[in-house]
Amino acid sequence: MGVIIFAHSERIGQPLIQLDSVLMPLFTEELLRARAQQDIQSTSKLFSRNIIKGFINESINEQLKDTKIYDIFLSHSTGDSEQIWGLKRELEDLNYSVYIDWIDDAQLDRSNVNKDTADTLRKRMKSCKSLFYAYSVNAAKSKWMPWELGYFDGLKEKAAVLPIRANNIGNSDAYSGSEYLSLYPYISMDNSLQGMPTLWVHENQKSFIDYDSWVRHNKKPIQRLLQR
């Protein structure tokens, strides 16, 4: 049974808001792989990065790509391709548009990064409303993700860490070997008061706000009161 929590009302005189639980679910490897597998089974194709590239590229209008505005720039390790595909689909199910370099700019070669690669990524980041840093075991080895995080934070101050955990247990704001990530808010997903799946932006486990309020209305996480 979850802990009942209350949020401070932003307007004096209004009742406090009750939410279901402070222990909001994180994204797990199992969840994201299962979501990716749904696509594989539905298309009756074996999963491969190249297949996904082709599938997506067919659906993208090249002439519109340069002017497209994305909700989320998904910074990630290329070693997490399957989970990242599942994560993209989970976020799209919530009606958010997601930029992933090897899908939306398949011509980029991360094994041979040069100035043009960096210029393209800067351009795409300027066309995104927020950046999610997909934190995983592989992410800790990435040299590009910290650069993307720092650039976007300086550009728009709407960067957050999205932990991908082996399970849904443990502190979501603990980043072994990358402790600087605790400077940023982190992302979870849970139902809203209306029972709709919702992204939440956390300052910590007791302070959070829904993604739309954070990115579109520039609101800060709200401190919650616990009732045990």
C-alpha positions in Angstrom: 0.0 0.0 0.0 1.5 3.3 -1.0 2.1 6.3 1.2 -0.5 9.0 0.8 0.9 12.4 0.0 -0.4 15.9 -0.3 0.8 18.8 -2.3 0.8 22.4 -1.2 -1.9 24.3 -3.1 -0.6 27.2 -5.1 -3.6 29.3 -4.3 -4.7 30.1 -0.8 -8.0 28.6 0.2 -7.9 25.7 -2.2 -7.8 22.2 -0.7 -4.6 20.3 -0.7 -4.0 17.9 -3.6 -3.9 14.2 -2.7 -1.7 11.8 -4.8 -1.5 8.1 -4.6 2.1 7.4 -3.8 5.4 9.1 -3.3 7.3 6.1 -4.5 6.7 6.8 -8.2 7.8 4.1 -10.6 11.0 4.5 -12.6 11.7 3.1 -16.0 13.2 -0.3 -15.8 15.2 -2.4 -18.3 12.5 -5.0 -18.3 9.7 -2.6 -19.1 11.6 -0.9 -21.9 12.8 -4.2 -23.5 9.2 -5.5 -23.4 7.9 -2.3 -25.1 10.5 -2.8 -27.8 9.6 -6.4 -28.2 6.0 -5.4 -28.8 7.1 -3.6 -32.0 9.2 -6.5 -33.1 6.4 -9.0 -32.8 3.9 -6.7 -34.4 6.1 -6.2 -37.4 7.2 -9.9 -37.4 10.8 -8.7 -37.9 13.9 -9.5 -35.8 15.1 -6.5 -33.8 18.0 -4.7 -35.2 19.1 -1.2 -35.2 19.2 -1.0 -39.0 15.7 -2.3 -39.3 14.4 0.4 -37.0 16.4 3.1 -38.9 14.7 2.1 -42.1 11.3 1.9 -40.5 11.6 5.3 -39.1 13.3 7.0 -41.9 10.4 6.0 -44.3 8.0 7.9 -42.0 10.0 11.1 -41.7 9.5 13.9 -44.2 13.1 15.1 -44.8 11.9 18.5 -45.8 10.1 19.0 -42.5 12.8 17.6 -40.3 14.9 20.7 -40.1 12.0 22.8 -38.8 10.4 20.2 -36.5 10.1 21.0 -32.8 10.6 18.0 -30.5 9.4 17.8 -26.9 12.4 15.6 -25.8 16.0 15.2 -26.9 16.9 11.8 -25.7 20.6 11.7 -24.7 21.7 8.1 -24.4 24.4 5.5 -24.9 24.4 3.6 -28.2 24.9 0.5 -26.1 21.3 0.7 -24.9 19.6 0.7 -28.4 16.9 -1.7 -27.5 15.9 0.0 -24.2 16.1 3.4 -25.9 13.7 2.2 -28.6 11.3 1.0 -26.0 11.7 4.3 -24.1 10.9 6.3 -27.2 7.7 4.3 -27.7 6.7 4.8 -24.1 7.2 8.5 -24.3 5.4 8.7 -27.7 2.5 6.8 -26.1 2.2 9.9 -23.8 2.0 12.1 -26.9 5.5 13.5 -26.7 7.8 13.8 -29.7 11.2 12.4 -29.2 14.5 13.1 -31.0 17.1 10.2 -31.2 20.1 10.9 -33.3 20.5 7.5 -35.0 16.8 7.5 -35.9 16.1 11.1 -36.9 19.6 11.7 -38.3 20.7 8.3 -39.5 23.5 9.8 -41.5 25.4 10.6 -38.4 28.2 8.2 -37.5 28.9 8.2 -33.8 32.0 6.1 -34.4 33.5 8.9 -36.4 32.4 12.1 -34.7 33.5 15.3 -36.2 32.6 19.0 -36.2 29.6 18.4 -38.5 28.2 15.9 -36.1 28.5 18.3 -33.2 26.9 21.1 -35.3 24.0 18.8 -36.2 23.4 17.9 -32.6 23.5 21.5 -31.5 21.0 22.4 -34.1 18.7 19.5 -33.0 19.0 20.5 -29.3 17.9 24.0 -30.2 14.8 22.5 -31.7 13.9 20.5 -28.6 12.0 21.7 -25.5 13.8 19.5 -23.0 16.6 16.9 -22.7 16.3 13.6 -20.9 19.7 12.0 -20.0 19.0 8.2 -20.1 21.1 7.1 -17.2 22.2 3.4 -17.3 25.3 1.3 -16.8 26.4 2.1 -20.4 25.7 5.8 -20.0 28.4 6.1 -17.4 30.9 5.1 -20.2 29.6 7.7 -22.7 31.8 10.7 -23.6 29.1 12.5 -25.5 26.2 12.4 -23.1 27.9 14.7 -20.5 28.6 17.2 -23.4 24.9 17.1 -24.5 23.7 17.5 -21.0 25.9 20.5 -20.3 25.2 22.1 -23.6 21.4 21.8 -23.3 21.4 22.9 -19.6 23.2 26.0 -20.5 21.0 26.6 -23.5 17.5 26.1 -22.0 17.8 24.9 -18.4 15.4 22.1 -19.1 17.6 19.1 -18.7 16.7 16.1 -16.5 18.0 12.6 -15.8 15.8 9.6 -16.7 17.2 6.7 -14.7 16.9 3.2 -16.4 17.2 0.7 -13.6 17.5 -3.0 -13.5 14.5 -2.9 -11.1 12.3 -0.4 -9.4 14.1 -0.5 -6.1 16.5 2.0 -4.7 17.2 5.7 -4.8 16.4 7.2 -8.1 18.8 10.1 -7.5 21.8 7.9 -6.7 24.3 7.9 -9.6 27.4 5.9 -8.7 30.4 7.3 -10.5 28.4 10.2 -12.0 27.4 12.0 -8.8 27.2 15.3 -10.6 23.9 14.1 -12.1 22.3 14.6 -8.7 22.4 18.3 -9.6 19.6 17.7 -12.1 16.0 16.7 -11.6 15.0 13.2 -12.5 12.0 11.7 -14.4 9.5 9.0 -13.3 6.1 7.9 -14.7 3.0 7.3 -12.7 -0.7 8.0 -12.9 -2.2 11.5 -12.3 -5.1 12.1 -10.1 -7.3 11.5 -13.1 -5.7 8.1 -13.5 -3.7 9.0 -16.7 -0.1 7.9 -17.1 2.0 11.1 -16.5 5.7 12.1 -16.5 6.9 13.6 -13.3 9.9 15.8 -12.8 11.5 15.3 -9.4 13.7 17.5 -7.4 13.8 14.7 -4.9 11.3 12.0 -3.8 9.1 14.4 -1.9 9.3 17.3 -4.4 8.0 17.0 -7.9 5.7 18.4 -10.6 4.2 17.0 -13.8 6.3 17.4 -17.0 3.9 19.7 -18.8 3.9 22.2 -16.0 7.7 22.1 -15.8 8.6 22.4 -19.5 5.6 24.4 -20.9 4.8 26.6 -18.0 8.2 26.8 -16.4 7.0 25.7 -13.0 9.2 24.3 -10.3 8.7 21.0 -8.4 6.3 21.3 -5.4 7.2 20.0 -2.0 4.8 17.3 -0.9 3.6 16.5 2.6 3.4 12.9 3.7 0.7 11.2 5.6 1.5 7.8 6.9 
